[in-house]
Each structure stands twice: as C-alpha cells, then as structure tokens.
Amino acid sequence: MQEMSSENLKSILFPIIERPVYVDGIPVENKKAICRGDTGEVLGVVGNRYTALDNGAVMSHIDQILGQAGIPYQIVKGHSIRNGAKTSIEISFPDKRFVVDGKDEMYLRGHIGNSFDMSSAVTLNLGFHRIVCSNGAMISTSERTISVGHYRDVSERTVKELMTFLGDKFVETRSFIQALTQHSFRAASDVEELLFKNKIVAGRYHRRLVDAWHETGYSTSGWQVFNIFTSVITHEVRANEFSKMGMLTDLSKESRRWLEEPKTIELAA
C-alpha cells in the first residue's frame, strides 16, 4: 500500500482564510467568506459565529488522539470537490487486518470528512478495503462526528471513545463479512433480478453488474454478489469519491437486509 504523495497531501492540507462579504460595495453583517489561503478561491459564505478548521488542524487532532491511543495509521489519499469546499482524507490502520475464507485479506480504513461551507461537521467514516482487487466498502450505517478543538488538549475520554469506536467497528466488520460468506440466495434468478432492479447504482451499470456475475459462474454467494457491487462501484462507476462512498454505504445497509430476507429484491435509493 502506498502512502499519500506529498503533492496530493499539499492539495488537501491547504490553509484557509476569512474575508468580509460585500454586496454592491456594502458589507454584509453577520456573514463572512471562507477562502483558500493558497488560491484565494471562495469555499463558502457562512455566519460570523461559524468556525472553520483547516485539514492541517484536523489531522493534527486525529494524530494526537491516535498517538495517545497507540494506534498506528497511514494517510493513503485525499479527495475534494468544489475546489476544496468539501474534502475527505483516507487513512488506513495496518494493524487492523483479517483474512476471509483463507484468501481475501481485508484492512480497516477511515475517511475523515471536512467542509468549509457548513454542509457537514468533521466526521469519521469507517470501512474496509479488499486488498486483492482494491475494492472498498463502507461498514458504518452512521458516521461519527469528531469534536475538534485544536486549541485544547485531547482528553483521556476522547482517546477512549475513539479506541472503543474503532474496536467495535472492527468486530462488526468481521462478523458482517463472515455472515455474508455463509449466506446464499435461494436461486440464481433471485440474484439476477436483484442486480437488474437495484437502485444503488444507475441503470446504465446494471448490465455490467450482471456480466460480472456471469463471470463468477452465476454464484448465489452473498459475499460474491457483494464484491460484484463493490468492484463495479470502485472501478467502473463514473462519479466523485463522495458519491461512491454513498453508494458503498447504501450497499452495506442493503446487504444486511439480504441476511434477513434471502429474496430481497428492492434496494433503497
């Protein structure tokens, strides 16, 4: 696994500055603009009481928490949309690995989200990564909001809470995947109908899902079907990383329904 390049890191860890907002030369009260400090581009217009934290401050906070918890991590890559108004930094946990069916090696990863337009708080989403084909999948049906106070020391409670969160999600991941490997749909026709009718990916990708399924020999394994979705989403769907994360999260939620209802066909939008 390659760590994030210095150039990619620089593109995500940009400084931010605040500027006053004017309309027809008149200053707008109680409003300010959050701008990139390197390019001057406006990322969002927010209220004066809003405090934006640049990604350098966020990662410093995360590094302090994980360092005190004794949890090693690596920065893998960063993503951004709207010139950096919304960002995500992917980190991996090299010590949080396990093997499925004696061959598929998985490792835990996290996505640290941040925004500068009030669209979201600083959050941590956890998922897992299938090393053999670089497929990703989110395991959390909800994300954890991280309270980032770069002017305060990290408390012992904060460290313990994150350690518990990581531990719980790691156990949840293993249990979830083990259940998928043991699950089988009742008939190949159920799988085919599910792939054609799913609402997780756009209709133009349904044929590709079915073709990938044919390549498995019409498998009815829940784990195989799950990986067909993750492979198409990760490698073939044309969308930004934030949209793909949403699709993978939807897949995680819906595949839990497969375990409860073997003939589940209708997938939530």
Buried (B, 14 or more C-beta within 10 A) or exposed (E): EEEBEEEBBEBBBBEBEBEEBEEEEEEEEEBBBBBBEEEEEBBBBBEEEBEBBBBBBBBBBBBBBBEBBEBEBBBBBBBBBBEBBBBBBBBBBEEBBBEBEEEBEBBBBBBBBBBBBBEEEBBBBBBBBBBEEEBBBBBBEEBBEBEBEEEEEBEEEBBEBBBEBBEEBBEBBBEBBBBBBEBBBEEEEBBBBBBEEBEBBEEEBBEBBBEBBEEBEEBBBBBBBBBBBBBBBBEEBEEEBBEBBBBBBBBBBBBBEBBEEBEBEEBEE
